[in-house]
Amino acid sequence: MARLNKRQLFQIIEHAVRESGWNFLHLSTSGEHPARYQVYSGDRSYRVRVYVWNLTHGGQNRPEDEWRIQVTGVEQFEPEIGGKTLVLGWWDETRVFAGFDVSRHSSEFGASPSIQIREAALHQAVLHGFAPHNKGNGELAIAFRPDFLAPYIENLESLHACGEVDEEVEVLRQIGENPDEVADEDIGNEIARPRQYAVISTKRALREIDFRDRVLTAYSHRCAICGVQLRLLDAAHILPAAHPDSSDGTSNGVALCALHHRAFDRAFVTFGSDYRIHINDEMVEELKAADRAGGLDVFEQALRPILALPPDRKDRPAPAFIDAANDLRGWSLKSGRGR
């Protein structure tokens, strides 16, 4: 098993930030511990200090299912004042992280220090994106896929603090296995108030990740309107998630590049229940009148005449969602409005 060097591990973290829908700025450039970033999305921004090692098997005279980080190169974890401190392990063969609670390891290290997690949690994270591991002493380790890194950064203190209460660990375990089966009301009943927001946010993030995975896979990671890939894709809800009749089913999703997602949300383009793609002629005329139609020809040429559809019929956009979304955005395709 080849071990990745520090620069490679930091590159994986940077890719994971982007994969989870956020961006970052470098606050350090040495390639050594600790790496420091400003991670942000919209008006949310955190200064983050990162320690990371390869996850390796526990070794001789250790449990067969134990994996660990061997802490080397630092004498003590330094907290990021006013920010977040991450202590991570990376298992490259399965492409999952293990996150450890820095508050449980704040003193100076002795000889050959290591921090452990069990293999079952890592395997669960591969399958479901997230899994807690109760180490039995109030310490909670958390295994997660790269696309969960941003939610982990946002909520890490509260998530790790759940380890102090067995009932809260059980709720997290259930959320990891199937977030749809855990009601927000149950979270309110079982999770202490200071940690409720973090647990509800985790549940929602896992649902969004699952929706994104299913939609992008169904569309072969290509924009259904223009065919572009380039890791510039979103899994867009056809009927917006905030609508009471919306769904996280794949048939209420469509893979769109960033440009066409924005155009779809603003009712500049749409598609009908026959999957034909339309452009908003009224908006086109408004843009021309305002001298804001630059690039329109290129934009129109990139549009497919008909939406590129998933091979599996059950994954294709459902007419009920399409019609409801078009009504919501003011489209009148039957009257000829559109392209």
Stockholm file with secondary structure:
# STOCKHOLM 1.0

chainA/1-339         MARLNKRQLFQIIEHAVRESGWNFLHLSTSGEHPARYQVYSGDRSYRVRVYVWNLTHGGQNRPEDEWRIQVTGVEQFEPEIGGKTLVLGWWDETRVFAGFDVSRHSSEFGASPSIQIREAALHQAVLHGFAPHNKGNGELAIAFRPDFLAPYIENLESLHACGEVDEEVEVLRQIGENPDEVADEDIGNEIARPRQYAVISTKRALREIDFRDRVLTAYSHRCAICGVQLRLLDAAHILPAAHPDSSDGTSNGVALCALHHRAFDRAFVTFGSDYRIHINDEMVEELKAADRAGGLDVFEQALRPILALPPDRKDRPAPAFIDAANDLRGWSLKSGRGR
#=GR chainA/1-339 SS CCCCCHHHHHHHHHHHHHHTTCEEEESCCSSSSSEEEEEEETTEEEEEEEEEEECEECCTTSCTTEEEEECCSCSSCCCCTTSEEEEEEEETTTTEEEEECGGGGCSCCCSSCEEEEEHHHHHHHHHHSEEEEECSSSCEEEEECGGGHHHHHHHHHHHHHGGGCHHHHHHHHHHHHCGGGSCHHHHHHHSCHHHHHHHHHHHHHHHHHHHHHHHHHHTTTCCTTTCCCTTCEEEEESSCTTSTTCCCSGGGEEEEEHHHHHHHHTTSEEECTTCBEEECHHHHHHHHHTTCCTTHHHHHHHCCSBCCCCSSGGGSCCHHHHHHHHHHTTCCGGGTCCC
#=GC SS_cons         CCCCCHHHHHHHHHHHHHHTTCEEEESCCSSSSSEEEEEEETTEEEEEEEEEEECEECCTTSCTTEEEEECCSCSSCCCCTTSEEEEEEEETTTTEEEEECGGGGCSCCCSSCEEEEEHHHHHHHHHHSEEEEECSSSCEEEEECGGGHHHHHHHHHHHHHGGGCHHHHHHHHHHHHCGGGSCHHHHHHHSCHHHHHHHHHHHHHHHHHHHHHHHHHHTTTCCTTTCCCTTCEEEEESSCTTSTTCCCSGGGEEEEEHHHHHHHHTTSEEECTTCBEEECHHHHHHHHHTTCCTTHHHHHHHCCSBCCCCSSGGGSCCHHHHHHHHHHTTCCGGGTCCC
//
